[in-house]
């Protein structure tokens, strides 16, 4: 399964494909990536954290897994924030083009 990291690159997949997003993060700080998708085009299958080191509190990558449902164009919006905060520390937008 292909993973994407750069929001400047358009994600091009076919309906039925699965793909992932990798975003650098460190949930031990209280910050996590909040991801929002158009459920008509994408299904968020799940997320996991891959540690980048062995030390206590080490950062790593948050990986989000998606399933492309139907042809069209959509966006995945990602906000790095603590769940109780309204303002994001960082934001990324990924453009997704899904072919039939």
Backbone as JSON Lines, residues from 0, in Angstrom:
{"i":0,"aa":"X","n":[0.84,-1.17,0.0],"ca":[0.0,0.0,0.0],"c":[0.89,1.24,0.0]}
{"i":1,"aa":"X","n":[0.61,2.15,-0.89],"ca":[1.41,3.36,-0.99],"c":[1.02,4.35,0.11]}
{"i":2,"aa":"X","n":[2.05,5.03,0.64],"ca":[1.85,6.05,1.67],"c":[2.31,7.4,1.12]}
{"i":3,"aa":"X","n":[1.6,8.43,1.51],"ca":[1.9,9.79,1.06],"c":[2.27,10.66,2.25]}
{"i":4,"aa":"X","n":[3.23,11.57,2.03],"ca":[3.7,12.46,3.09],"c":[3.66,13.93,2.7]}
{"i":5,"aa":"X","n":[3.63,14.23,1.41],"ca":[3.78,15.59,0.91],"c":[2.44,16.14,0.43]}
{"i":6,"aa":"X","n":[1.89,17.14,1.12],"ca":[0.61,17.71,0.69],"c":[0.69,18.48,-0.63]}
{"i":7,"aa":"X","n":[1.88,18.74,-1.12],"ca":[2.04,19.43,-2.41],"c":[1.83,18.49,-3.59]}
{"i":8,"aa":"X","n":[1.84,17.19,-3.33],"ca":[1.68,16.18,-4.38],"c":[0.24,15.67,-4.35]}
{"i":9,"aa":"X","n":[-0.45,15.75,-5.49],"ca":[-1.81,15.24,-5.59],"c":[-1.79,13.71,-5.49]}
{"i":10,"aa":"X","n":[-2.65,13.18,-4.65],"ca":[-2.79,11.74,-4.5],"c":[-3.73,11.25,-5.6]}
{"i":11,"aa":"X","n":[-3.24,10.34,-6.43],"ca":[-4.06,9.8,-7.52],"c":[-4.22,8.31,-7.31]}
{"i":12,"aa":"X","n":[-5.47,7.9,-7.11],"ca":[-5.79,6.5,-6.87],"c":[-7.03,6.12,-7.67]}
{"i":13,"aa":"X","n":[-7.31,4.84,-7.75],"ca":[-8.53,4.35,-8.39],"c":[-9.54,3.96,-7.31]}
{"i":14,"aa":"X","n":[-10.81,4.03,-7.66],"ca":[-11.85,3.59,-6.74],"c":[-11.55,2.14,-6.35]}
{"i":15,"aa":"X","n":[-11.62,1.86,-5.07],"ca":[-11.3,0.53,-4.56],"c":[-9.9,0.42,-4.0]}
{"i":16,"aa":"X","n":[-9.01,1.36,-4.35],"ca":[-7.64,1.33,-3.84],"c":[-7.59,1.73,-2.37]}
{"i":17,"aa":"X","n":[-6.53,1.28,-1.72],"ca":[-6.23,1.69,-0.34],"c":[-4.9,2.41,-0.35]}
{"i":18,"aa":"X","n":[-4.78,3.41,0.5],"ca":[-3.54,4.17,0.6],"c":[-3.42,4.74,2.01]}
{"i":19,"aa":"X","n":[-2.24,5.26,2.32],"ca":[-2.01,5.82,3.64],"c":[-1.4,7.2,3.6]}
{"i":20,"aa":"X","n":[-1.57,7.93,4.69],"ca":[-0.9,9.21,4.92],"c":[0.01,9.04,6.12]}
{"i":21,"aa":"X","n":[1.23,9.56,6.02],"ca":[2.17,9.58,7.14],"c":[2.39,11.02,7.55]}
{"i":22,"aa":"X","n":[2.16,11.31,8.82],"ca":[2.36,12.66,9.34],"c":[3.22,12.58,10.6]}
{"i":23,"aa":"X","n":[4.28,13.37,10.64],"ca":[5.16,13.38,11.81],"c":[4.39,13.89,13.01]}
{"i":24,"aa":"X","n":[4.58,13.22,14.13],"ca":[3.87,13.64,15.33],"c":[4.46,13.01,16.58]}
{"i":25,"aa":"X","n":[3.93,13.46,17.71],"ca":[4.35,12.94,19.0],"c":[3.18,13.04,19.97]}
{"i":26,"aa":"X","n":[2.37,11.98,20.07],"ca":[1.18,12.05,20.92],"c":[1.48,12.2,22.4]}
{"i":27,"aa":"X","n":[2.73,11.96,22.83],"ca":[3.05,12.14,24.25],"c":[3.0,13.61,24.65]}
{"i":28,"aa":"X","n":[2.98,14.52,23.68],"ca":[2.88,15.96,23.96],"c":[1.44,16.41,24.1]}
{"i":29,"aa":"X","n":[0.5,15.51,23.8],"ca":[-0.92,15.87,23.83],"c":[-1.44,16.25,22.45]}
{"i":30,"aa":"X","n":[-0.54,16.48,21.51],"ca":[-0.94,16.84,20.14],"c":[-1.08,15.58,19.31]}
{"i":31,"aa":"X","n":[-2.17,15.53,18.55],"ca":[-2.39,14.45,17.6],"c":[-3.0,15.04,16.33]}
{"i":32,"aa":"X","n":[-2.9,14.3,15.25],"ca":[-3.49,14.74,13.99],"c":[-4.98,14.38,13.99]}
{"i":33,"aa":"X","n":[-5.81,15.39,13.74],"ca":[-7.25,15.21,13.59],"c":[-7.52,15.24,12.08]}
{"i":34,"aa":"X","n":[-8.05,14.16,11.54],"ca":[-8.23,14.02,10.09],"c":[-9.71,14.03,9.74]}
{"i":35,"aa":"X","n":[-10.06,14.81,8.7],"ca":[-11.44,14.93,8.25],"c":[-11.5,14.61,6.76]}
{"i":36,"aa":"X","n":[-12.46,13.75,6.38],"ca":[-12.61,13.34,4.98],"c":[-14.05,13.46,4.53]}
{"i":37,"aa":"X","n":[-14.24,13.49,3.22],"ca":[-15.56,13.44,2.6],"c":[-15.93,11.97,2.51]}
{"i":38,"aa":"X","n":[-16.9,11.55,3.28],"ca":[-17.24,10.12,3.36],"c":[-17.89,9.59,2.09]}
{"i":39,"aa":"X","n":[-18.25,10.47,1.18],"ca":[-18.77,10.02,-0.11],"c":[-17.65,9.4,-0.94]}
{"i":40,"aa":"X","n":[-16.43,9.93,-0.78],"ca":[-15.31,9.49,-1.6],"c":[-14.28,8.64,-0.86]}
{"i":41,"aa":"X","n":[-14.15,8.83,0.45],"ca":[-13.1,8.14,1.21],"c":[-13.64,7.56,2.5]}
{"i":42,"aa":"X","n":[-13.09,6.42,2.86],"ca":[-13.4,5.8,4.14],"c":[-12.1,5.74,4.93]}
{"i":43,"aa":"X","n":[-12.09,6.3,6.13],"ca":[-10.93,6.22,7.01],"c":[-10.98,4.86,7.71]}
{"i":44,"aa":"X","n":[-10.06,3.98,7.35],"ca":[-10.05,2.62,7.88],"c":[-9.45,2.52,9.27]}
{"i":45,"aa":"X","n":[-8.52,3.42,9.57],"ca":[-7.89,3.37,10.88],"c":[-6.63,4.19,10.93]}
{"i":46,"aa":"X","n":[-6.03,4.21,12.11],"ca":[-4.78,4.94,12.29],"c":[-3.91,4.2,13.28]}
{"i":47,"aa":"X","n":[-2.61,4.42,13.15],"ca":[-1.65,3.82,14.07],"c":[-0.47,4.76,14.22]}
{"i":48,"aa":"X","n":[0.28,4.56,15.29],"ca":[1.47,5.37,15.54],"c":[2.69,4.49,15.4]}
{"i":49,"aa":"X","n":[3.65,4.93,14.61],"ca":[4.92,4.21,14.44],"c":[6.01,5.04,15.11]}
{"i":50,"aa":"X","n":[6.55,4.5,16.18],"ca":[7.59,5.22,16.93],"c":[8.83,5.4,16.08]}
{"i":51,"aa":"X","n":[9.46,6.56,16.25],"ca":[10.67,6.85,15.5],"c":[11.94,6.6,16.29]}
{"i":52,"aa":"X","n":[11.81,6.25,17.55],"ca":[12.97,6.0,18.4],"c":[12.57,5.12,19.56]}
{"i":53,"aa":"X","n":[13.56,4.77,20.38],"ca":[13.3,3.86,21.49],"c":[13.17,4.58,22.83]}
{"i":54,"aa":"X","n":[13.51,5.86,22.87],"ca":[13.46,6.61,24.12],"c":[12.04,6.93,24.54]}
{"i":55,"aa":"X","n":[11.87,7.14,25.84],"ca":[10.57,7.52,26.38],"c":[10.16,8.86,25.77]}
{"i":56,"aa":"X","n":[8.95,8.94,25.26],"ca":[8.44,10.19,24.69],"c":[8.93,10.47,23.28]}
{"i":57,"aa":"X","n":[9.54,9.48,22.64],"ca":[10.05,9.69,21.28],"c":[8.91,9.93,20.31]}
{"i":58,"aa":"X","n":[9.14,10.82,19.37],"ca":[8.17,11.09,18.32],"c":[8.21,10.01,17.27]}
{"i":59,"aa":"X","n":[7.43,10.19,16.25],"ca":[7.38,9.22,15.17],"c":[6.42,9.67,14.09]}
{"i":60,"aa":"X","n":[5.64,8.72,13.56],"ca":[4.7,9.01,12.49],"c":[3.31,8.51,12.86]}
{"i":61,"aa":"X","n":[2.33,9.36,12.63],"ca":[0.94,8.9,12.7],"c":[0.58,8.48,11.29]}
{"i":62,"aa":"X","n":[0.08,7.27,11.14],"ca":[-0.26,6.73,9.83],"c":[-1.77,6.53,9.78]}
{"i":63,"aa":"X","n":[-2.4,7.11,8.76],"ca":[-3.84,7.0,8.54],"c":[-4.08,6.18,7.28]}
{"i":64,"aa":"X","n":[-4.96,5.2,7.37],"ca":[-5.24,4.3,6.26],"c":[-6.62,4.62,5.67]}
{"i":65,"aa":"X","n":[-6.67,4.72,4.33],"ca":[-7.91,5.1,3.64],"c":[-8.27,4.09,2.56]}
{"i":66,"aa":"X","n":[-9.56,4.06,2.25],"ca":[-10.1,3.27,1.14],"c":[-10.84,4.25,0.24]}
{"i":67,"aa":"X","n":[-10.44,4.3,-1.05],"ca":[-11.1,5.18,-2.03],"c":[-12.41,4.52,-2.45]}
{"i":68,"aa":"X","n":[-13.52,5.22,-2.27],"ca":[-14.83,4.63,-2.52],"c":[-15.38,4.89,-3.91]}
{"i":69,"aa":"X","n":[-15.33,6.15,-4.36],"ca":[-15.96,6.48,-5.63],"c":[-15.16,7.55,-6.36]}
{"i":70,"aa":"X","n":[-15.31,7.57,-7.68],"ca":[-14.57,8.51,-8.52],"c":[-14.93,9.95,-8.19]}
{"i":71,"aa":"X","n":[-13.94,10.83,-8.3],"ca":[-14.14,12.25,-8.06],"c":[-12.9,12.87,-7.45]}
{"i":72,"aa":"X","n":[-13.05,14.12,-7.05],"ca":[-11.96,14.84,-6.38],"c":[-12.42,15.22,-4.99]}
{"i":73,"aa":"X","n":[-11.5,15.12,-4.05],"ca":[-11.82,15.45,-2.67],"c":[-10.56,15.94,-1.96]}
{"i":74,"aa":"X","n":[-10.69,16.24,-0.71],"ca":[-9.57,16.74,0.09],"c":[-9.57,16.05,1.44]}
{"i":75,"aa":"X","n":[-8.38,15.76,1.93],"ca":[-8.22,15.28,3.3],"c":[-7.62,16.44,4.09]}
{"i":76,"aa":"X","n":[-8.32,16.9,5.1],"ca":[-7.79,17.98,5.93],"c":[-7.26,17.4,7.24]}
{"i":77,"aa":"X","n":[-6.06,17.82,7.61],"ca":[-5.37,17.3,8.79],"c":[-4.96,18.48,9.67]}
{"i":78,"aa":"X","n":[-5.36,18.44,10.93],"ca":[-5.02,19.49,11.87],"c":[-4.3,18.88,13.07]}
{"i":79,"aa":"X","n":[-3.13,19.42,13.39],"ca":[-2.32,18.93,14.5],"c":[-2.65,19.79,15.72]}
{"i":80,"aa":"X","n":[-3.41,19.19,16.64],"ca":[-3.84,19.95,17.81],"c":[-4.15,19.01,18.97]}
{"i":81,"aa":"X","n":[-4.28,19.61,20.13],"ca":[-4.73,18.86,21.28],"c":[-6.26,18.81,21.21]}
{"i":82,"aa":"X","n":[-6.87,17.7,21.6],"ca":[-8.32,17.55,21.44],"c":[-9.15,18.65,22.09]}
{"i":83,"aa":"X","n":[-8.65,19.27,23.15],"ca":[-9.41,20.29,23.84],"c":[-9.14,21.71,23.31]}
{"i":84,"aa":"X","n":[-8.18,21.87,22.41],"ca":[-7.88,23.18,21.83],"c":[-8.66,23.4,20.54]}
{"i":85,"aa":"X","n":[-9.0,24.66,20.29],"ca":[-9.68,25.0,19.04],"c":[-8.68,25.34,17.94]}
{"i":86,"aa":"X","n":[-7.53,25.86,18.32],"ca":[-6.53,26.26,17.33],"c":[-5.54,25.13,17.08]}
{"i":87,"aa":"X","n":[-5.16,25.0,15.82],"ca":[-4.21,23.97,15.42],"c":[-2.79,24.49,15.47]}
{"i":88,"aa":"X","n":[-1.87,23.63,15.81],"ca":[-0.45,23.96,15.78],"c":[0.09,23.89,14.35]}
{"i":89,"aa":"X","n":[-0.52,22.99,13.55],"ca":[-0.13,22.81,12.15],"c":[-1.34,22.29,11.39]}
{"i":90,"aa":"X","n":[-1.39,22.56,10.11],"ca":[-2.47,22.06,9.25],"c":[-1.89,21.62,7.92]}
{"i":91,"aa":"X","n":[-2.46,20.57,7.36],"ca":[-2.07,20.09,6.04],"c":[-3.34,19.71,5.29]}
{"i":92,"aa":"X","n":[-3.32,19.96,3.99],"ca":[-4.45,19.6,3.13],"c":[-3.91,18.77,1.98]}
{"i":93,"aa":"X","n":[-4.48,17.58,1.8],"ca":[-4.08,16.68,0.72],"c":[-5.2,16.6,-0.32]}
{"i":94,"aa":"X","n":[-4.88,16.88,-1.55],"ca":[-5.84,16.77,-2.65],"c":[-5.81,15.33,-3.16]}
{"i":95,"aa":"X","n":[-6.99,14.76,-3.34],"ca":[-7.11,13.37,-3.78],"c":[-7.97,13.32,-5.04]}
{"i":96,"aa":"X","n":[-7.45,12.69,-6.09],"ca":[-8.2,12.47,-7.32],"c":[-8.4,10.96,-7.45]}
{"i":97,"aa":"X","n":[-9.69,10.57,-7.52],"ca":[-10.03,9.15,-7.58],"c":[-10.62,8.86,-8.97]}
{"i":98,"aa":"X","n":[-10.0,7.93,-9.67],"ca":[-10.5,7.55,-11.0],"c":[-11.43,6.34,-10.86]}
{"i":99,"aa":"X","n":[-12.28,6.15,-11.85],"ca":[-13.24,5.04,-11.84],"c":[-12.55,3.71,-12.08]}
